[in-house]
Each structure stands twice: as structure tokens, then as C-alpha cells.
Amino acid sequence: MICFSFPDGVSLYSDLHRKVFTNGTLLIMNVVKDLAEGVYQCTAKNRQGFQSSDSTKLKVIGKHEKLFCLFSE
């Protein structure tokens, strides 16, 4: 299972502006700079209970309709 959250622990779910995919991709649609920018955390958990997390800072430069955030090793 892969989930996204903000550093304060608030989980991100798919909604009108975000789509969370099970492969570790976060799609941000109808990008609003002030709402999209910030630190995002991705956490992966397997069935045995092992967990790994990483975070990244997203900065929006220019105008975008969609942004893809990919977390990989």
C-alpha cells in the first residue's frame, strides 16, 4: 500500500484536484500554486508490516494544468 500525506500527518486522498495511484504516483490537476506547493511525504507498507517513507518539497514554477509527483528508489 502506498499513501501520501503532509509532514503534519494529514493524509492525501483522491479528490477534485488530486489523484493518488497505487503505484506511487500523485497527480495534481488544475494546479493552484499556493495549494500545490509544499512538502509531500510518501509511505509504502507491505503485507508483512514493513514500512518505508520519504518526503520531497514541491515547488511550482510557471503555469501548469497537471503535475505528476513520482517517488522511486
DRENZANU-522384 format. One record per residue (C-alpha): residue number from 1; y, x, z. Coordinates in nm, 4 decimals, always signed. Example, Ala and Ser with C-alpha at 12.3 -4.5 7.8 and 13.67 -1.06 7.14 Angstrom:
2
REC   resi         c2         c1         c3
REC      1    -0.4500    +1.2300    +0.7800
REC      2    -0.1060    +1.3670    +0.7140
This chain:
73
REC   resi         c2         c1         c3
REC      1    +0.0000    +0.0000    +0.0000
REC      2    +0.3467    +0.1263    -0.0877
REC      3    +0.6628    -0.0136    +0.0657
REC      4    +1.0319    +0.0671    +0.0577
REC      5    +1.2808    +0.0492    +0.3413
REC      6    +1.6155    +0.1753    +0.4572
REC      7    +1.6242    +0.4502    +0.7243
REC      8    +1.7034    +0.1887    +0.9913
REC      9    +1.3631    +0.0306    +0.9266
REC     10    +1.4793    -0.2730    +0.7282
REC     11    +1.2124    -0.3368    +0.4629
REC     12    +1.2964    -0.3955    +0.0973
REC     13    +1.1284    -0.6806    -0.0825
REC     14    +1.1495    -0.8076    -0.4378
REC     15    +1.4466    -1.0366    -0.4837
REC     16    +1.7116    -1.1134    -0.7493
REC     17    +1.8345    -0.7516    -0.7530
REC     18    +1.5215    -0.5517    -0.6675
REC     19    +1.1620    -0.5419    -0.7862
REC     20    +0.9104    -0.3448    -0.5795
REC     21    +0.5986    -0.2392    -0.7716
REC     22    +0.2681    -0.1388    -0.6105
REC     23    +0.2673    +0.1942    -0.7989
REC     24    +0.5667    +0.3285    -0.6049
REC     25    +0.8423    +0.2196    -0.8427
REC     26    +1.1562    +0.0451    -0.7233
REC     27    +1.3598    -0.1278    -0.9961
REC     28    +1.7193    -0.2172    -0.9122
REC     29    +1.8656    -0.4775    -1.1504
REC     30    +2.2250    -0.5938    -1.2006
REC     31    +2.3386    -0.2760    -1.0257
REC     32    +2.6331    -0.3035    -0.7873
REC     33    +2.7273    +0.0496    -0.6850
REC     34    +2.8174    -0.0285    -0.3227
REC     35    +2.4944    -0.2237    -0.2703
REC     36    +2.2592    +0.0123    -0.4569
REC     37    +2.3778    +0.3485    -0.3234
REC     38    +2.2255    +0.4880    -0.0095
REC     39    +1.9140    +0.6403    +0.1393
REC     40    +1.5816    +0.4800    +0.0497
REC     41    +1.2503    +0.5526    +0.2188
REC     42    +0.9118    +0.5096    +0.0542
REC     43    +0.5998    +0.4815    +0.2694
REC     44    +0.2430    +0.4879    +0.1383
REC     45    -0.0506    +0.3775    +0.3545
REC     46    -0.4191    +0.3816    +0.2665
REC     47    -0.7063    +0.1708    +0.3970
REC     48    -0.8129    +0.4417    +0.6412
REC     49    -0.4735    +0.4232    +0.8120
REC     50    -0.3284    +0.7480    +0.6775
REC     51    +0.0418    +0.7260    +0.6040
REC     52    +0.2992    +0.9408    +0.4267
REC     53    +0.6732    +0.8822    +0.3938
REC     54    +0.9592    +1.0415    +0.2068
REC     55    +1.3199    +0.9484    +0.1549
REC     56    +1.5841    +1.0127    -0.1059
REC     57    +1.9538    +0.9452    -0.1474
REC     58    +2.0520    +0.7349    -0.4470
REC     59    +2.3980    +0.7854    -0.5958
REC     60    +2.5138    +0.5594    -0.8789
REC     61    +2.7255    +0.7347    -1.1427
REC     62    +2.8707    +0.5215    -1.4194
REC     63    +2.7700    +0.1682    -1.5093
REC     64    +2.4050    +0.0697    -1.5165
REC     65    +2.2265    -0.2572    -1.5686
REC     66    +1.8972    -0.1250    -1.4273
REC     67    +1.7893    +0.1754    -1.2202
REC     68    +1.4329    +0.2962    -1.1651
REC     69    +1.3520    +0.4905    -0.8489
REC     70    +1.0219    +0.6771    -0.8710
REC     71    +0.8625    +0.8534    -0.5761
REC     72    +0.5926    +1.1037    -0.6588
REC     73    +0.4335    +1.4185    -0.5187
